[in-house]
Amino acid sequence: MLLAVWWAVAALQLISPLFLPPPGGAAEAYHHRRAAGLYGCDALAAPAASLTRIVIALLAAVLIGVPVGIAMGLNSTVRGILDPLIELYRPVPPLAYLPLMVIWFGIGETSKILLIYLAIFAPVAMSALAGVKARSRCGFAPPVRWAPAGRRCCGW
């Protein structure tokens, strides 16, 4: 039905072909782009580049965020220093940092990867912190800690 309406509107030229090309012209342009590649490059190049950026940012966020979260969970001084900084930037949408990233790092890959990193880092660090806080200080389950030797085996 939609295709028939599109064809009729294009055939009667109710809307300029510049804004609404006929279905045949759109299909022809699609096949031409598909054969030539998207904007002169392979159709999979853009998704592959995006996936590469995401993987790099995820690895960096995990490699930095997990130790930071563990350190915050084990040491209250570290938490007192880093928690306000993380909580300061965490509620701000990552795209709000885009102008700063472009000004500071340009429009290349670095700014794109850092923007994705900022979106991933805080949840990773806070999840690691929550995981450390959920466990007992010894790393034992609570029933073992209550045992007579439970506190001594921890070393403190």
Secondary structure, 3 states (H helix, E strand, C coil): CHHHHHHHHHHCCCCCCCCCCCHHHHHHHHHHHHHHCECCECCCHHHHHHHHHHHHHHHHHHHHHHHHHHHHHHCHHHHHHHHHHHHHHCCCCHHHHHHHHHHHHCCCHHHHHHHHHHHHHHHHHHHHHHHHHHCCCCCCCHHHHHCCCCCHHHCC
